[in-house]
Amino acid sequence: MEARAVLRTAVTDDWRRWIGENLLMGSDPASIHRAMTDAGIAPKEAEVEINAAMASPYLRASERLHARLAKRDWMLESISKLRRMHPDAKTVERRHRISRDEFLREFYSQSKPVIITGMMDDWPAMEKWSLDYFAAQVGEREVEVQFGRTSDPNFEINGPKHKRKMRFGEYIDMVRAAGVTNDFYMTANNSGHNKQAIRELWQDVIQIPEYLKGEDPSEGFFWLGPAGTITPFHHDLTNNFMAQVIGRKRVLMIPSSELPRTYNHLHCFTPVDGCKIDYDQFPAMRDATVQEVILSPGEILFLPVGNWHFVEGLDVSCTMSFTNFVFDNEFTSFYKTYNAV
């Protein structure tokens, strides 16, 4: 009887990258070998590839770089450990109408979040804005919205795929009837189209010269959605203001120094779910400092650059966000890891 050929898995460059990454992470070569043979790679071939990786001068150079990154993580963890010693480490201050100098000294330059009250009191939007007002003023305009979010676990990363244009009045009717859902949401990512489409609404927003530069309120970004909208954990590449006009939002924040604990896997995102953090899957998050606030109408939340945050709409909500601070807010020019992590 003719012997049947045994199909073997070939060692591709993807496998070689996997071997190198696991060696750098400190995995036992024997466990790497078992995983490869379990996947159908011939034992001898797996051994040759692992030995070649371990002897490679390229891997030695990578180990030095890995050690430098580990040193950086140690420093960040030390800063985080000291931060956690503060008795109010999980508390976000609420301050009323603080001056520009106070804001710079105590919060902006310290990368420390704060909720500022009283600075939206003169906004016509605080009296005028409602779903009825939006429908009456600009309901016939074509706007851009994100749709189909609940069917895509990576809806934020895949945001451009979820853009749809429709009449604003139709979207408002959907928000009225939605109940609690994250399936559709008008966000800052839609502002390229919407700033012009609903430009009259920007006239109800008064710029905040104490902290923001320029007099044109169209610098802001418009957010509108039903209760249940989610912005998953991520960090921004600038400092940001969230100015709450309608409804409430729940915000979870993690200081930027906690980066080694956040499982940053792609650009500015993490797979950690802010709705319910799975500490078994993400054990490093157990010791992370997570600050929680409820942002109410008339309140402005300062989100420092690099600060991880998760946002959940508790009601039908409308928010304006701003990045045009009077202080230096340019951090993107030296952000070099768009396609590396």
N, C-alpha and C positions, 0 to 999 in steps of 0.2 A: 504494500500500500504506500502511495506517495505521501511524504510528510507535508502537512499544511504549513505554509509560510506564516511566521508570526509578524504581525504589523507592529512596527515600532514608531514612537513619536520622535521626530527630528528635533535636534537642538537648534533653535533659531536665535536670531539676535535678541528677540523679546525674552527668551529664556536666559540668555547671557546677561541682559540687564537685570533680570529678576535675581539671578545668582549674585551679581555684584551688590545690588541693593540689600539683599538679606545678609550678606557677609558684613557690609558696613553697619547694619543694624545689630550685629553681634550674634546672629543665629549660628547654631552649631552646624558645622559642615555635614555631620551625619544626618541631621534632620533635613537639610537641604537635599542630600542624596536620596533619602527616603521619599520625599515629595516628588522628586524627578522620576524615580523608578515607578512610583505609584501612578504617575501620569503616562507611563508607557515608554519611558526612555531607557535604553539598555544600561544596566548597571555600570559596565566598564566605561561607556561613553559619558555617563553622568560624572563618574570619578575623574575622568580626564578633564572635563570642562571645569569642574570645581577646583581641581589642582591648578589648572591654567589661570583661573581667575585669582586664586590666592597668591600665585607667583608673579602676577602682572604688576609692573611698575606703575601702570595707570591706576590700578586699585590702591597702591600705596599712596599715590598723590591724593586720591579721593579720600583716603583715611585721614590725611592731614587736614583736608578741608572739612571733613566731618567732625574732627576734633575741635576746629575753630568754631563751628556752628554750635557744638556742645558747650563750649566755653561761653558763647553768647547766650545760649539758653539758661546757663547757670546764672549769669548776671541778671537776666530778666526775672528768673525765679527768685533771686535774692531781693530784687526790688519789690516783687509781688508779695513776698513773705513779710517784708517790712510794712508794706501798705496794709496788709491784713491785720497787723498789730493794732492799728488805729481803732478805737472803740466804736467809731461811726463808719467803718470801712464800707458797709453795705448801704449806707444812707446817702441819698442825694439831697443836697440843700435846696430849699426854696428861698429865694431872695427877691425882695420887692424893689424894682426900679433901681438896680445898682448902676453906678456910674461906669463910664468907659474905662477909667483907670482901675477901678475895683475889679471889673470883669477881666481886664488884661492880667492884672497882678495875681488874682486869686484863682482864676479858672482857665482862661485861654492859654496862658503861658505855662500853666501847671498841668495841662491836659486833664482837667477835672470837670466832669459834667455838673450842670446846675440847672434848676428850673427857675426862670425869671418871670415874675408876675408884674402886672401893671403897665407893661410896655405896649399892649395892644388895645388899651382903653379907648384910644381915639380912632380906631379903625372903623369906618362905616360897615365893613364886612361883619363886625360883631353884632350889629343890629339888623342888617339886611339879609345876610346869607341864610338861605334855607333851600330845600328842594323846590318849593313853589317859586321862589325868587329866581333860581337858576332857569327853571322851565320858562318863566315869563320873559326873562331878559334875553337868553341866548339858546332857548330850547330847540330852535330850528337849525342851529349850526351843526356841521359835521365835525365830530370829535374822534379821537383815537383812544381806544381802551384795550386792556389786556383781557383775553377770554380763554377758557379751557384750561385754567390753572390746576383745578383739582385732579385732572387726569394725567398730570405730568409731575412726578415727584421733584423734578428739577426745573420747576416753572420759572424761577427767578433767573437761573443761569440761561435758560432757553427763552428769555423774555421776548426777543425779536420775533420768535415764531408765533407768539400769542397775540400779536397786534391785530386789531380789527377796527374799521371805521364805521360809524353809525351816527344817526341823529342824536344830539345830546338829550332831547326830550325823551327819546326811546330809552336811552341809558338810565335817565332819572326814574322812569317808570319801573325799570328792572330793579333799581336800588330800593325803591319803595316797597316792592313786593317780595324781596329776596329773603327776608328773615336773616339767618346766619349762614354766610357762605364765603368762601375764598375763591370762587370760580371766576369772578370778574372784578376788575379793579382799575381805576384810572390813576396812574402813578407818575412820578417824575420822568420815567422812561418814555412817557407819551407826550412830554411837554414840547418837544420839537414841533409837533403839529398843533397842539392845543393852545399854546401861547397866543397864536394868531387867531385861532378859531373862536376863542372865548375871551378876547382881549379886553372887553368892557369890564369883566369881573376884576381885572387887575387894578382898576381905578378905585375899587373899594378897599384896597390895601395901601396903607401908608408906610413908606419906608421907615426904618428905625435908625436914624442917623447917629445915635449914640454908639451903635455897634456896626452898622452896615454902611457901605459907601455907595454914592449915587442916589439920585432921587427917583429913578425909574423902578416902580414896583414890579415890572415884568421880569426883573432879575429872579423873581421867585419861581418855585415849582408848585403845581397844583395837584393835590391828591384828593380823590373822592371815591368812597366805596361803602358797601353795606357793612353791618356788623359781621365779624368773622374774617375780615381780610387779614392776611398774614404777609409780613415781610420777614423772611427767615434770617437767622443769625448771619451777619456779614459785617465787614468794616468798610468805611468809606476812605477815599484817598484825600479828603479835605475835612476841615472842620465844618460842622453843619448846625443850623438852627432848625428845629421843628416848631412851628407856630400853630397851635391848635385853635381852630375856629368853630367847628361843629363837632359834637360828640366827644367821646373819651377814647384814649388809646392806652393799652398796657405795653410798657417798654421794659425789656430786660437788657442790662448792659454788663459787659465784662471789660475791665481796663485793658488797654493795649499791651501792657507788660505781661499779661497772662497768655500771650501768643502761644508759648509751648504747650499749653493745656487745651487749646481750642480745636485741635485736629484740622488745621487749615489744609485743605486738600486741593483747592483750585482757586487761583486768583484771590479774591477777597471773601471766599465762602468757606463754610464748614458743614459737614453732614450732621452736626449736633442739632437736634430738633428742640427748639425753644418751647414748643407746646408741652412737651414732657421729656425732660432730659433723661436719657437712658444711661445711668451711671455704670451699668454692667458692660455695656458696649464701649463707653467712653469714660473709663475709670479716672483719668487725669482730671476730669471736670469736677470730681468730688471736692477738691480743695480750691477750685476757682472762686473768686469773689464775684458773685452775681448780684447786681443791684436791680431792684424792681421799683418802678414808679407807675402811677396812673396819671396821665397827662390830660388835663381838663381844659375846656374852652377858656381862652384868654391867657393861657400859659405857654411859655416858650422853653423848650428843652435844648440845651447846648450839648451836642454830641461831638467830643473831640476826635480828631483824625486818628484812625487806627482803633478806635473804641468799637468793640464788637457789640452789636445790638440786634434785638429781635422785637418786632412791633406787631401787635394784635389789635384790631379795631373792636372795641367793646360795644359800640353803637354805630349807627350810620354816622360816618365821620368825614370831615373835610379838614385838610391840613395844608399849610403853606410851608415850604422849606426854602432855606437861603444858604448861600455859600459866599456871598460877596462882602466879607468882613472888611473893616477898615484896617485890620492887621494882616500881615503876610499870611496867605493861605495857599501857598504854592508848594505842593509836596509831590506832585505827579512826575515832574521832570527827572527825578532820581529814583522813581519806582521802576525796578528793572526785571520783575519776575512775572510779567503778564502770561507768558507761555511756559514758565518753568515750574510753577506750583499753582 
